Amino acid sequence: MLTPSHASPRLGAAPTGDDSTGEIRVPLQLFALDRPVGAVDLVLSRVEAEHLHAALTRRMNSADRGARGYATPQAV
């Protein structure tokens, strides 16, 4: 049986970039269920980072419009 796992940004650690290569490193914490089991860096080329950024932006904009079953924030 597989244990549900996920990765989240590592608390207190910021992404870094290498100006000479364009490489982006995103520090992640690995979890099994909600128990930390390790740490790893997600290493992306600049192009990969740009594509991921664009995909996340599209997803967040869709969520803001209430698409895909996400609730939209209510004005107070």
Backbone as XML, in Angstrom:
<?xml version="1.0"?>
<chain id="A" units="angstrom">
  <residue number="1" name="MET">
    <atom name="N" x="0.836" y="-1.173" z="0.000"/>
    <atom name="CA" x="0.000" y="0.000" z="0.000"/>
    <atom name="C" x="0.888" y="1.246" z="0.000"/>
  </residue>
  <residue number="2" name="LEU">
    <atom name="N" x="0.542" y="2.220" z="-0.810"/>
    <atom name="CA" x="1.300" y="3.460" z="-0.882"/>
    <atom name="C" x="0.902" y="4.405" z="0.238"/>
  </residue>
  <residue number="3" name="THR">
    <atom name="N" x="1.880" y="5.072" z="0.803"/>
    <atom name="CA" x="1.621" y="6.093" z="1.811"/>
    <atom name="C" x="1.428" y="7.424" z="1.103"/>
  </residue>
  <residue number="4" name="PRO">
    <atom name="N" x="0.327" y="8.133" z="1.387"/>
    <atom name="CA" x="0.143" y="9.447" z="0.766"/>
    <atom name="C" x="1.318" y="10.363" z="1.118"/>
  </residue>
  <residue number="5" name="SER">
    <atom name="N" x="1.856" y="10.999" z="0.122"/>
    <atom name="CA" x="3.003" y="11.871" z="0.357"/>
    <atom name="C" x="2.839" y="13.159" z="-0.435"/>
  </residue>
  <residue number="6" name="HIS">
    <atom name="N" x="3.570" y="14.175" z="-0.011"/>
    <atom name="CA" x="3.560" y="15.445" z="-0.725"/>
    <atom name="C" x="4.815" y="16.235" z="-0.374"/>
  </residue>
  <residue number="7" name="ALA">
    <atom name="N" x="5.006" y="17.314" z="-1.090"/>
    <atom name="CA" x="6.119" y="18.231" z="-0.827"/>
    <atom name="C" x="5.549" y="19.632" z="-0.677"/>
  </residue>
  <residue number="8" name="SER">
    <atom name="N" x="6.151" y="20.402" z="0.203"/>
    <atom name="CA" x="5.769" y="21.797" z="0.425"/>
    <atom name="C" x="7.030" y="22.642" z="0.454"/>
  </residue>
  <residue number="9" name="PRO">
    <atom name="N" x="6.893" y="23.940" z="0.159"/>
    <atom name="CA" x="8.069" y="24.798" z="0.295"/>
    <atom name="C" x="8.641" y="24.694" z="1.709"/>
  </residue>
  <residue number="10" name="ARG">
    <atom name="N" x="9.961" y="24.641" z="1.806"/>
    <atom name="CA" x="10.630" y="24.519" z="3.097"/>
    <atom name="C" x="10.542" y="25.849" z="3.845"/>
  </residue>
  <residue number="11" name="LEU">
    <atom name="N" x="10.024" y="25.804" z="5.065"/>
    <atom name="CA" x="9.879" y="27.010" z="5.878"/>
    <atom name="C" x="11.235" y="27.666" z="6.114"/>
  </residue>
  <residue number="12" name="GLY">
    <atom name="N" x="11.277" y="28.976" z="5.966"/>
    <atom name="CA" x="12.495" y="29.722" z="6.235"/>
    <atom name="C" x="13.539" y="29.663" z="5.142"/>
  </residue>
  <residue number="13" name="ALA">
    <atom name="N" x="13.261" y="28.966" z="4.060"/>
    <atom name="CA" x="14.225" y="28.840" z="2.959"/>
    <atom name="C" x="13.625" y="29.454" z="1.697"/>
  </residue>
  <residue number="14" name="ALA">
    <atom name="N" x="14.355" y="30.339" z="1.078"/>
    <atom name="CA" x="13.872" y="31.014" z="-0.124"/>
    <atom name="C" x="14.468" y="30.373" z="-1.376"/>
  </residue>
  <residue number="15" name="PRO">
    <atom name="N" x="13.722" y="30.411" z="-2.486"/>
    <atom name="CA" x="14.295" y="29.952" z="-3.750"/>
    <atom name="C" x="15.531" y="30.781" z="-4.093"/>
  </residue>
  <residue number="16" name="THR">
    <atom name="N" x="16.453" y="30.161" z="-4.791"/>
    <atom name="CA" x="17.663" y="30.854" z="-5.223"/>
    <atom name="C" x="17.834" y="30.678" z="-6.718"/>
  </residue>
  <residue number="17" name="GLY">
    <atom name="N" x="18.609" y="31.557" z="-7.310"/>
    <atom name="CA" x="18.878" y="31.475" z="-8.731"/>
    <atom name="C" x="20.354" y="31.632" z="-9.017"/>
  </residue>
  <residue number="18" name="ASP">
    <atom name="N" x="20.789" y="31.029" z="-10.098"/>
    <atom name="CA" x="22.174" y="31.145" z="-10.546"/>
    <atom name="C" x="22.168" y="32.022" z="-11.793"/>
  </residue>
  <residue number="19" name="ASP">
    <atom name="N" x="22.722" y="33.224" z="-11.682"/>
    <atom name="CA" x="22.704" y="34.166" z="-12.798"/>
    <atom name="C" x="23.461" y="33.664" z="-14.024"/>
  </residue>
  <residue number="20" name="SER">
    <atom name="N" x="24.477" y="32.841" z="-13.826"/>
    <atom name="CA" x="25.267" y="32.389" z="-14.976"/>
    <atom name="C" x="24.559" y="31.295" z="-15.774"/>
  </residue>
  <residue number="21" name="THR">
    <atom name="N" x="23.789" y="30.432" z="-15.103"/>
    <atom name="CA" x="23.115" y="29.329" z="-15.805"/>
    <atom name="C" x="21.612" y="29.546" z="-15.953"/>
  </residue>
  <residue number="22" name="GLY">
    <atom name="N" x="21.041" y="30.429" z="-15.125"/>
    <atom name="CA" x="19.596" y="30.626" z="-15.131"/>
    <atom name="C" x="18.859" y="29.606" z="-14.286"/>
  </residue>
  <residue number="23" name="GLU">
    <atom name="N" x="19.605" y="28.688" z="-13.680"/>
    <atom name="CA" x="19.004" y="27.623" z="-12.867"/>
    <atom name="C" x="18.304" y="28.216" z="-11.640"/>
  </residue>
  <residue number="24" name="ILE">
    <atom name="N" x="17.139" y="27.668" z="-11.311"/>
    <atom name="CA" x="16.356" y="28.070" z="-10.146"/>
    <atom name="C" x="16.269" y="26.867" z="-9.216"/>
  </residue>
  <residue number="25" name="ARG">
    <atom name="N" x="16.535" y="27.078" z="-7.924"/>
    <atom name="CA" x="16.424" y="26.017" z="-6.913"/>
    <atom name="C" x="15.337" y="26.401" z="-5.922"/>
  </residue>
  <residue number="26" name="VAL">
    <atom name="N" x="14.368" y="25.503" z="-5.745"/>
    <atom name="CA" x="13.271" y="25.718" z="-4.804"/>
    <atom name="C" x="13.410" y="24.690" z="-3.690"/>
  </residue>
  <residue number="27" name="PRO">
    <atom name="N" x="13.713" y="25.126" z="-2.453"/>
    <atom name="CA" x="13.857" y="24.194" z="-1.341"/>
    <atom name="C" x="12.496" y="23.629" z="-0.924"/>
  </residue>
  <residue number="28" name="LEU">
    <atom name="N" x="12.391" y="22.304" z="-0.879"/>
    <atom name="CA" x="11.136" y="21.640" z="-0.522"/>
    <atom name="C" x="11.329" y="20.741" z="0.692"/>
  </residue>
  <residue number="29" name="GLN">
    <atom name="N" x="10.270" y="20.594" z="1.464"/>
    <atom name="CA" x="10.213" y="19.630" z="2.566"/>
    <atom name="C" x="9.319" y="18.488" z="2.107"/>
  </residue>
  <residue number="30" name="LEU">
    <atom name="N" x="9.753" y="17.257" z="2.267"/>
    <atom name="CA" x="8.976" y="16.079" z="1.879"/>
    <atom name="C" x="8.220" y="15.540" z="3.090"/>
  </residue>
  <residue number="31" name="PHE">
    <atom name="N" x="6.985" y="15.104" z="2.852"/>
    <atom name="CA" x="6.136" y="14.585" z="3.920"/>
    <atom name="C" x="5.533" y="13.245" z="3.519"/>
  </residue>
  <residue number="32" name="ALA">
    <atom name="N" x="5.360" y="12.351" z="4.498"/>
    <atom name="CA" x="4.549" y="11.138" z="4.365"/>
    <atom name="C" x="3.377" y="11.383" z="5.300"/>
  </residue>
  <residue number="33" name="LEU">
    <atom name="N" x="2.193" y="11.437" z="4.722"/>
    <atom name="CA" x="1.028" y="11.946" z="5.452"/>
    <atom name="C" x="1.403" y="13.360" z="5.892"/>
  </residue>
  <residue number="34" name="ASP">
    <atom name="N" x="1.427" y="13.650" z="7.169"/>
    <atom name="CA" x="1.839" y="14.981" z="7.621"/>
    <atom name="C" x="3.120" y="14.928" z="8.438"/>
  </residue>
  <residue number="35" name="ARG">
    <atom name="N" x="3.905" y="13.879" z="8.249"/>
    <atom name="CA" x="5.151" y="13.697" z="8.986"/>
    <atom name="C" x="6.325" y="14.004" z="8.062"/>
  </residue>
  <residue number="36" name="PRO">
    <atom name="N" x="7.207" y="14.959" z="8.460"/>
    <atom name="CA" x="8.363" y="15.267" z="7.613"/>
    <atom name="C" x="9.287" y="14.057" z="7.473"/>
  </residue>
  <residue number="37" name="VAL">
    <atom name="N" x="9.716" y="13.802" z="6.248"/>
    <atom name="CA" x="10.594" y="12.650" z="6.001"/>
    <atom name="C" x="11.876" y="13.027" z="5.265"/>
  </residue>
  <residue number="38" name="GLY">
    <atom name="N" x="12.025" y="14.290" z="4.916"/>
    <atom name="CA" x="13.250" y="14.680" z="4.240"/>
    <atom name="C" x="13.123" y="16.022" z="3.562"/>
  </residue>
  <residue number="39" name="ALA">
    <atom name="N" x="14.211" y="16.434" z="2.970"/>
    <atom name="CA" x="14.255" y="17.704" z="2.257"/>
    <atom name="C" x="14.958" y="17.492" z="0.924"/>
  </residue>
  <residue number="40" name="VAL">
    <atom name="N" x="14.551" y="18.273" z="-0.052"/>
    <atom name="CA" x="15.131" y="18.177" z="-1.384"/>
    <atom name="C" x="14.972" y="19.534" z="-2.063"/>
  </residue>
  <residue number="41" name="ASP">
    <atom name="N" x="15.823" y="19.827" z="-3.020"/>
    <atom name="CA" x="15.670" y="21.030" z="-3.832"/>
    <atom name="C" x="15.075" y="20.641" z="-5.178"/>
  </residue>
  <residue number="42" name="LEU">
    <atom name="N" x="14.038" y="21.349" z="-5.587"/>
    <atom name="CA" x="13.517" y="21.229" z="-6.940"/>
    <atom name="C" x="14.391" y="22.131" z="-7.798"/>
  </residue>
  <residue number="43" name="VAL">
    <atom name="N" x="15.085" y="21.557" z="-8.773"/>
    <atom name="CA" x="16.008" y="22.320" z="-9.618"/>
    <atom name="C" x="15.394" y="22.442" z="-11.008"/>
  </residue>
  <residue number="44" name="LEU">
    <atom name="N" x="15.213" y="23.690" z="-11.438"/>
    <atom name="CA" x="14.576" y="23.968" z="-12.719"/>
    <atom name="C" x="15.478" y="24.846" z="-13.578"/>
  </residue>
  <residue number="45" name="SER">
    <atom name="N" x="15.441" y="24.606" z="-14.886"/>
    <atom name="CA" x="16.085" y="25.555" z="-15.793"/>
    <atom name="C" x="15.222" y="26.821" z="-15.804"/>
  </residue>
  <residue number="46" name="ARG">
    <atom name="N" x="15.753" y="27.884" z="-16.326"/>
    <atom name="CA" x="14.967" y="29.125" z="-16.388"/>
    <atom name="C" x="13.686" y="28.900" z="-17.190"/>
  </residue>
  <residue number="47" name="VAL">
    <atom name="N" x="13.773" y="28.200" z="-18.312"/>
    <atom name="CA" x="12.595" y="27.942" z="-19.146"/>
    <atom name="C" x="11.572" y="27.107" z="-18.372"/>
  </residue>
  <residue number="48" name="GLU">
    <atom name="N" x="12.030" y="26.069" z="-17.675"/>
    <atom name="CA" x="11.113" y="25.251" z="-16.870"/>
    <atom name="C" x="10.445" y="26.091" z="-15.783"/>
  </residue>
  <residue number="49" name="ALA">
    <atom name="N" x="11.214" y="26.962" z="-15.139"/>
    <atom name="CA" x="10.658" y="27.826" z="-14.093"/>
    <atom name="C" x="9.617" y="28.777" z="-14.678"/>
  </residue>
  <residue number="50" name="GLU">
    <atom name="N" x="9.886" y="29.318" z="-15.865"/>
    <atom name="CA" x="8.916" y="30.206" z="-16.517"/>
    <atom name="C" x="7.633" y="29.461" z="-16.856"/>
  </residue>
  <residue number="51" name="HIS">
    <atom name="N" x="7.734" y="28.234" z="-17.349"/>
    <atom name="CA" x="6.547" y="27.439" z="-17.677"/>
    <atom name="C" x="5.751" y="27.100" z="-16.419"/>
  </residue>
  <residue number="52" name="LEU">
    <atom name="N" x="6.448" y="26.732" z="-15.346"/>
    <atom name="CA" x="5.767" y="26.435" z="-14.087"/>
    <atom name="C" x="5.067" y="27.680" z="-13.552"/>
  </residue>
  <residue number="53" name="HIS">
    <atom name="N" x="5.735" y="28.812" z="-13.600"/>
    <atom name="CA" x="5.143" y="30.072" z="-13.145"/>
    <atom name="C" x="3.872" y="30.383" z="-13.937"/>
  </residue>
  <residue number="54" name="ALA">
    <atom name="N" x="3.939" y="30.232" z="-15.256"/>
    <atom name="CA" x="2.771" y="30.502" z="-16.100"/>
    <atom name="C" x="1.625" y="29.551" z="-15.772"/>
  </residue>
  <residue number="55" name="ALA">
    <atom name="N" x="1.926" y="28.270" z="-15.577"/>
    <atom name="CA" x="0.882" y="27.288" z="-15.261"/>
    <atom name="C" x="0.248" y="27.582" z="-13.904"/>
  </residue>
  <residue number="56" name="LEU">
    <atom name="N" x="1.059" y="27.934" z="-12.913"/>
    <atom name="CA" x="0.523" y="28.263" z="-11.590"/>
    <atom name="C" x="-0.326" y="29.529" z="-11.645"/>
  </residue>
  <residue number="57" name="THR">
    <atom name="N" x="0.114" y="30.515" z="-12.417"/>
    <atom name="CA" x="-0.651" y="31.755" z="-12.554"/>
    <atom name="C" x="-2.001" y="31.481" z="-13.199"/>
  </residue>
  <residue number="58" name="ARG">
    <atom name="N" x="-2.018" y="30.661" z="-14.252"/>
    <atom name="CA" x="-3.296" y="30.314" z="-14.895"/>
    <atom name="C" x="-4.214" y="29.609" z="-13.908"/>
  </residue>
  <residue number="59" name="ARG">
    <atom name="N" x="-3.675" y="28.670" z="-13.140"/>
    <atom name="CA" x="-4.468" y="27.914" z="-12.170"/>
    <atom name="C" x="-5.023" y="28.844" z="-11.088"/>
  </residue>
  <residue number="60" name="MET">
    <atom name="N" x="-4.193" y="29.752" z="-10.597"/>
    <atom name="CA" x="-4.639" y="30.677" z="-9.559"/>
    <atom name="C" x="-5.694" y="31.632" z="-10.096"/>
  </residue>
  <residue number="61" name="ASN">
    <atom name="N" x="-5.535" y="32.092" z="-11.329"/>
    <atom name="CA" x="-6.529" y="32.976" z="-11.929"/>
    <atom name="C" x="-7.845" y="32.247" z="-12.135"/>
  </residue>
  <residue number="62" name="SER">
    <atom name="N" x="-7.791" y="30.967" z="-12.522"/>
    <atom name="CA" x="-9.016" y="30.172" z="-12.665"/>
    <atom name="C" x="-9.703" y="30.020" z="-11.322"/>
  </residue>
  <residue number="63" name="ALA">
    <atom name="N" x="-8.926" y="29.783" z="-10.277"/>
    <atom name="CA" x="-9.492" y="29.630" z="-8.932"/>
    <atom name="C" x="-10.142" y="30.927" z="-8.491"/>
  </residue>
  <residue number="64" name="ASP">
    <atom name="N" x="-9.540" y="32.062" z="-8.825"/>
    <atom name="CA" x="-10.105" y="33.358" z="-8.453"/>
    <atom name="C" x="-11.453" y="33.589" z="-9.113"/>
  </residue>
  <residue number="65" name="ARG">
    <atom name="N" x="-11.665" y="33.012" z="-10.282"/>
    <atom name="CA" x="-12.937" y="33.176" z="-10.992"/>
    <atom name="C" x="-13.953" y="32.110" z="-10.603"/>
  </residue>
  <residue number="66" name="GLY">
    <atom name="N" x="-13.587" y="31.232" z="-9.688"/>
    <atom name="CA" x="-14.512" y="30.203" z="-9.240"/>
    <atom name="C" x="-14.578" y="29.002" z="-10.161"/>
  </residue>
  <residue number="67" name="ALA">
    <atom name="N" x="-13.612" y="28.852" z="-11.049"/>
    <atom name="CA" x="-13.600" y="27.710" z="-11.965"/>
    <atom name="C" x="-13.198" y="26.439" z="-11.228"/>
  </residue>
  <residue number="68" name="ARG">
    <atom name="N" x="-13.525" y="25.302" z="-11.807"/>
    <atom name="CA" x="-13.137" y="23.978" z="-11.297"/>
    <atom name="C" x="-13.617" y="23.732" z="-9.872"/>
  </residue>
  <residue number="69" name="GLY">
    <atom name="N" x="-14.733" y="24.353" z="-9.502"/>
    <atom name="CA" x="-15.318" y="24.057" z="-8.200"/>
    <atom name="C" x="-14.720" y="24.812" z="-7.037"/>
  </residue>
  <residue number="70" name="TYR">
    <atom name="N" x="-13.764" y="25.711" z="-7.302"/>
    <atom name="CA" x="-13.195" y="26.495" z="-6.213"/>
    <atom name="C" x="-14.163" y="27.613" z="-5.848"/>
  </residue>
  <residue number="71" name="ALA">
    <atom name="N" x="-14.276" y="27.900" z="-4.582"/>
    <atom name="CA" x="-15.119" y="29.001" z="-4.135"/>
    <atom name="C" x="-14.371" y="30.315" z="-4.323"/>
  </residue>
  <residue number="72" name="THR">
    <atom name="N" x="-15.105" y="31.345" z="-4.702"/>
    <atom name="CA" x="-14.486" y="32.659" z="-4.813"/>
    <atom name="C" x="-14.609" y="33.379" z="-3.483"/>
  </residue>
  <residue number="73" name="PRO">
    <atom name="N" x="-13.627" y="34.202" z="-3.142"/>
    <atom name="CA" x="-13.711" y="34.951" z="-1.885"/>
    <atom name="C" x="-14.898" y="35.907" z="-1.919"/>
  </residue>
  <residue number="74" name="GLN">
    <atom name="N" x="-15.577" y="36.025" z="-0.819"/>
    <atom name="CA" x="-16.723" y="36.921" z="-0.719"/>
    <atom name="C" x="-16.254" y="38.291" z="-0.253"/>
  </residue>
  <residue number="75" name="ALA">
    <atom name="N" x="-16.800" y="39.331" z="-0.858"/>
    <atom name="CA" x="-16.468" y="40.690" z="-0.427"/>
    <atom name="C" x="-17.108" y="40.959" z="0.923"/>
  </residue>
  <residue number="76" name="VAL">
    <atom name="N" x="-16.378" y="41.660" z="1.769"/>
    <atom name="CA" x="-16.900" y="41.971" z="3.107"/>
    <atom name="C" x="-17.519" y="43.336" z="3.104"/>
  </residue>
</chain>
